[in-house]
């Protein structure tokens, strides 16, 4: 599970944000579920006491490169003094979700942009497959996102399998 949160967005100064566009995109090879929340932070005294959810969406995101791998919530009300956006993801692809939030003014101009990415969205090695070629004594590296061979490596005499050991860096 991954949680993306803008934190409190102060909207008391000009130009004021009047609406939001919230975009989710699955950058990985596994499906995910995402809950989208827009919330108003209620002030009390000198600080903020609680938040009130005013938009809640639950969506399933298919793997990268397939229909349904992205989702957009448009024209979200944002004429509030302090608000925020939270996206909570789950499923096998929960850490592969990229979130973009656009703050827009009354005439539609973009005032601010928030880009949030999950932990695994930058690990490109997760999109590769390795295939041993017995006859040619090579190993093919395949980009599974585009289904193309991106490299052919020498492997020694007649490889019949591949063993891969992850390297853990601390």
N, C-alpha and C positions, 0 to 999 in steps of 0.2 A: 504494500500500500504506500502511496506517495501523497503528500499533502502540499499543495501549492497555494500560497496566500499572499495577497498584496500587502496585507497589514492595513492599518488605517490610512485612507487617502483623504487629506485635508482639501476640501473643495470650497473654502470660504473666500478665496481671493479670485480676482478676475484674471483671465477668463475662466468662467465656471464650466465645469463638465455638466452636460445635460443628459447625455446618453452614453452607453457603453456597447462595444461589440466584443464578445468573448469567443475566441476561436480555440478549438482543441484539435490536435493532430497526432495520430498514432505514428511514430517514426520507427516502430519495431515490427517484428515478424509474428507477434502473438496478440490475440484480442485483449481488450481491456474494457472496464466499465468505469465511467466517470460521473461523479455528482458535482454539479455546478451550483454554487450559492453566491448570490449577491446579498450583502447585508448592510444595514444602516447601524451606525454606532450612536447610541443614545447618550447624550451628555447629561451629567448630573453634577452640580457644584463645580469643582475645579478640575474634574477629570471625566472619564467615560465609565459608565457603570455596566452597560449591557449592549448586546447587539440584537437586532431584529432581522430575521431573514425575510426578504421580500421577493426573491427569485430563487426557485429550486428546480433544477432540471436533472434528470437521470438519463444517461445515454450509453449505448454500447458502441465501442469503436473497433472496427475491423482492422486487421493488419495493414501495414504500409503497402501501398500500391494496389489496394482493392477498393471497390466501392464501399462507402461507409467508414473510411479511415479518418474522416474529419467531421467536425460538427461546429456550427456557428449559432450563437445566440445573439441576435441583432436588436438594436433599438431598446436596450435595457435602460430603464429609468434611472437617472443619477443626479437629479436636482436635489441633493442632500448636502448638508454641511460636512459630514464625515461618513464615508462608506468604505467598503472593501469587497473583494472578490476572493472566494476560496474554491478550489477544485480538489476533490478527493478521489483518487483512483484506486481501483482494485483489479484483480485478475492477473493472469500471467504476464500481460504487457503493461502493468501498472506504472512501472518506472520509465516507460518509453514514450510517455505523453508529453508533448510540447504545448504550452498554453500561451496565447497572446491576448492581451486585453488592450483595447483602444479606447481612450477617453476622447469623446467628441463634444464640441461646443454646439450652440444653438443653430449655427449655420452649417453644421456637418464637418467642420474642420477638425483635424486630429490635434488635440491638445497635448496628449502624452501617450506613451506606448510602454506596456509592461510585457516583457518576454520571460517566461519561466520554463525551464526544462527539467525533466526527470534525470535521475542518476545515470541511466544507461543510454541516453539518447546520443552520446558522443562515442560510444564503443563500437566502432565500425566493424571490428573483427566478428561480431555476432551475426553479421550478414554474409559470411563467407562459408562455402562448403569446399571440402578437399576430397578429390577422387583420385585413387591410384589407377594408373594405366599400365597393365601388365605387359602388353606387347611393346610399347614404346619406352618402358622403364622411366616413366615420368609421373608427376603428380599435377593434376589440373586444379587451379584455384578458381572457384566459380562465385561470382557476386549473385547471391540469391535474390536480391532486390530487382535486378535486371535480367537474371538468367543468362549471363554472359561469362565466358571464360576470360579472366583478366590476367592470368599468368600460367605458364607451364614450367614446372621445376624439375631438374634432374633428380632421380630417386634411387639410382643403383639398379642392379640387375633384377628384373621381373618382380616389382612390388605387388604384394597381394592384399595389403591392408595398411591402415594408417593408425598410429597411436598418437594422441595429442594429450599433453599434460599441461594444465594451466599453471602459469607462474604467478604466485601471489606476492605482491609488493606491499610492504608495510611502511 
